Amino acid sequence: MCRNIKTLFNFEPPATEDEIHASALQFVRKLSGFNKPSQSNEAAFDLAVTEVSDAARKLLISLQTNAPARDREIEAEKARERSRLRFG
C-alpha cells in the first residue's frame, strides 16, 4: 500500500490538495489495515484521514530548502525508466 505514497515536498508546481489527501488516505489504510473500513469504523477512519491531511499540509508549508524545486515531469520520467529497467 505505501508504495503509492509519493514525496510531495519541493516540487514545481506544489502538491495539490488531492495529492495530500491521497497520501493521507494511504497512510491511514496502512496503519489501520483497512482498505475500506466497516460502517462502525468509518467515522474514525475519515477523521484520521482528515487529521493526517491537515498535518501533512502544515508540514509541507513549513519545510524549507535551498535546493531547486524538482520538475514533476522529469521525476515521473525517471520513475518510468526505473520501472522499465526493473520489470522489463
Summary of the structure (lengths in Angstrom):
residues: 88
radius of gyration: 15.5
end to end distance: 22.2
largest distance: 46.0
contacts: 188
relative contact order: 0.16
helix: 67%
strand: 5%
